[in-house]
Amino acid sequence: MHSQLSKLGLFDARVPRYTSYPTAPHFSGTVDPLSARSWITAIPAGSKVSLYIHIPFCRRLCWFCACRTQGTTKLDPVEAYVGTLKKELKLIATMLPTGVELEHLHWGGGTPTLLPAGSITDLAAAIFDDIPLAKDAQFSVEIDPNEIDDARLDALAVAGMNRASIGVQDFDPEIQQAIGREQSFGITKTAVDGLRARGIQSLNMDILFGLPHQTNERITDSVEKVVSLSPDRVALFGYAHVPWMAKRQSLIPTEALPTPPERLELYETARDIFVADGYVEIGIDHFARPDDGLAIAQKNRVMHRNFQGYTEDSSTVLIGVGASAISRYPQGYAQNAPSTSAYQKAVRGGDLSTSRGHEFTDEDLLRGRLIEKLMCDFAIFYGDIADELGLPVENLHAITAPLMDWFPEMLTNTNEALTILPHARPLTRMIARKLDTYAVNEGGHSPAV
Ligand code: SF4
């Protein structure tokens, strides 16, 4: 089967991960603070929205990481930045109609847990003062086990955090050294125990395949250790080596990286362990306990995909706060100024920092939804999409028909649905790519496997 996938180009292609459509490289300066302001004011009164808070600081910069974040050993710039976040939240609150509540709140980065306990309490209070948390809302935080203690865990728990995510990458010491990130199993377990003791309802862990020196034995050992910590969800991402975009990755020994066919084997080795342990496969790279909300959402075909990956979040509005944060409104995407200095200058000057984005066309909304369905369900149920978007089913058939020529024996296409066959699931991003009408610069994307 791998040779069939190889013939279709799986081991050579670089394709987007489709956490948005169009993808971020296609954003332009046509979206500005005025556009963002008009989209915020158009949110219907009483809506439930999602909020993402970006903390672009880390104590040290891991070599494998392509996140936009800056290293700092001092807290002054971080605390000044929190002050700007509070200003931006206030500004947004003045534009929001009445009765808007938060259904999902996520703190990511960077390292949100770099904030001292007092700043965590202060920021949470500022958020809820401006936009209250709805009953049963989900509040998740990315936790760095190297950068957390009881005081910060207590502050997060008191603020209402009920979900957490921990990055693991791989537990093997040689791999950790090669990617510039040391994080022992012991320190990770202490963080997990601390979270569980504070009643965290859902714990996610991220691990990576395709790392330097990674072998099937090593990934087996790491995955078994992850499973022993009983996360409710796991994201198994492929490491994307793009040193021409993320300069610190040039410290990673290229010759120690697995080949594309080896990457696929690493993925399959890890996947088999999760499945044998009772996890359900979610989309292209996640796993979840069968009773976890994500598994239930996938089963009911209501799972979504956004900048954080797979989600149960069905809000049509995701407001991103902080430098480089991206918001999604029914009208389009709006991204804040990427550098912390430009972001802070704009917000302290009393305006939103929106520097680019994309206003949706009807065609974007249609193609984006088809791609999202492929990424989430490995299928497009024509009747569902036709009802949702008010389109004749024939229009959808016309768009998907060429896929059968591109990927023979990989898909079935009936009047009801286009389905990616189980053996062809590694091709999902490549199949989605064929529905994407924007030019793709391959150098900027991660390998298809
Ligand atoms: S992996 Fe986490 S801690 Fe390391 S540089 Fe990236 S965001 Fe910072």
Residues whose N, C-alpha, C, O or C-beta is under 5 A from the ligand:
A	BS01	SF4	C58 R60 L61 C62 C65 C67 T69 G109 G110 T111
